[in-house]
Amino acid sequence: MTRSLALSLGSLAMGLVVLRGLWNGEMAETVAAEAIGTLIIFMGIGGLAGAIADHLIRDGVEDLYRKRVKWFQNGVAELGLDDETQPTDQGTTQR
C-alpha cells in the first residue's frame, strides 16, 4: 500500500506539472526539472501517508481478529468443548 500510494500521488503531481507547462507554453527543460522535483516530493508524501494508512488498517484488522478468536474461545468454553473430547468424522467422540 505504501509504494502504490507513493507512486500514484507522485505520478499525478508530475502529470499536473507537465500539463501546466504545456498549457502555459513553458520550456521543456524547465518543466522537466519542476516535474521531477514535484515527483520526488509527492512520492515522499505519498509514502508517508501510505505507511500510516497501512499501519492503521493492519492494527484494526488484527484487533478485530483477536476479538473474534477470544469470542470463539469463550463460546467453546461455555459449551464445555475442550481438547479431551473431539468429534470424529463418524459423529462419535474420541477420547
C-alpha positions in Angstrom: 0.0 0.0 0.0 2.9 2.4 0.8 4.5 2.1 -2.6 1.3 2.2 -4.6 0.1 5.3 -2.9 3.5 7.0 -3.3 3.7 6.1 -7.0 0.1 7.2 -7.6 0.5 10.6 -5.8 3.9 11.3 -7.3 2.8 10.4 -10.9 -0.3 12.5 -10.5 1.7 15.5 -9.3 4.2 15.1 -12.1 1.5 14.9 -14.7 -0.2 18.0 -13.5 3.1 19.9 -13.6 3.6 18.8 -17.2 0.1 19.8 -18.2 0.6 23.2 -16.6 3.8 23.6 -18.5 2.1 22.7 -21.8 -0.8 25.0 -21.1 1.5 28.0 -20.3 3.9 27.2 -23.1 6.9 26.9 -20.8 10.3 25.4 -22.0 10.6 21.6 -21.8 13.8 21.8 -19.7 12.1 23.9 -17.0 9.0 21.8 -17.0 11.1 18.6 -16.7 13.1 19.9 -13.8 9.9 21.0 -11.9 8.1 17.8 -12.7 10.9 15.6 -11.4 11.2 17.7 -8.2 7.4 17.5 -7.7 7.5 13.8 -8.3 10.1 13.2 -5.6 8.4 15.5 -3.1 4.9 13.9 -3.6 6.4 10.4 -3.6 7.7 11.1 -0.1 4.3 12.5 1.0 2.5 9.5 -0.6 4.9 7.1 1.0 4.4 8.6 4.5 0.6 8.6 4.0 0.7 5.0 2.8 2.7 3.8 5.7 0.3 5.5 8.2 -2.7 4.0 6.4 -1.1 0.6 6.2 -0.3 0.7 10.0 -3.9 1.8 10.8 -5.5 -0.9 8.7 -3.3 -3.7 9.9 -3.9 -2.6 13.5 -7.6 -2.5 13.0 -7.8 -5.9 11.3 -5.6 -7.5 14.0 -7.7 -6.1 16.7 -10.9 -7.5 15.1 -9.2 -10.9 14.6 -8.1 -11.1 18.2 -11.6 -10.2 19.4 -13.2 -12.8 17.2 -10.8 -15.5 18.4 -11.5 -14.6 22.0 -15.2 -14.7 21.3 -14.8 -18.1 19.8 -12.7 -19.4 22.7 -15.3 -18.2 25.2 -18.1 -19.9 23.2 -16.2 -23.2 23.2 -15.5 -22.9 26.9 -19.2 -22.2 27.6 -20.3 -25.3 25.7 -17.9 -27.5 27.5 -16.0 -28.5 24.4 -12.3 -28.9 25.1 -9.3 -30.8 23.8 -10.1 -34.0 25.6 -13.3 -34.8 23.7 -13.1 -34.1 20.0 -15.8 -35.3 17.5 -14.6 -37.7 14.8 -15.9 -37.9 11.2 -18.5 -40.6 12.0 -20.2 -38.5 14.7 -18.8 -40.3 17.7 -16.5 -38.9 20.2 -12.9 -40.0 20.6 -11.1 -39.9 24.0 
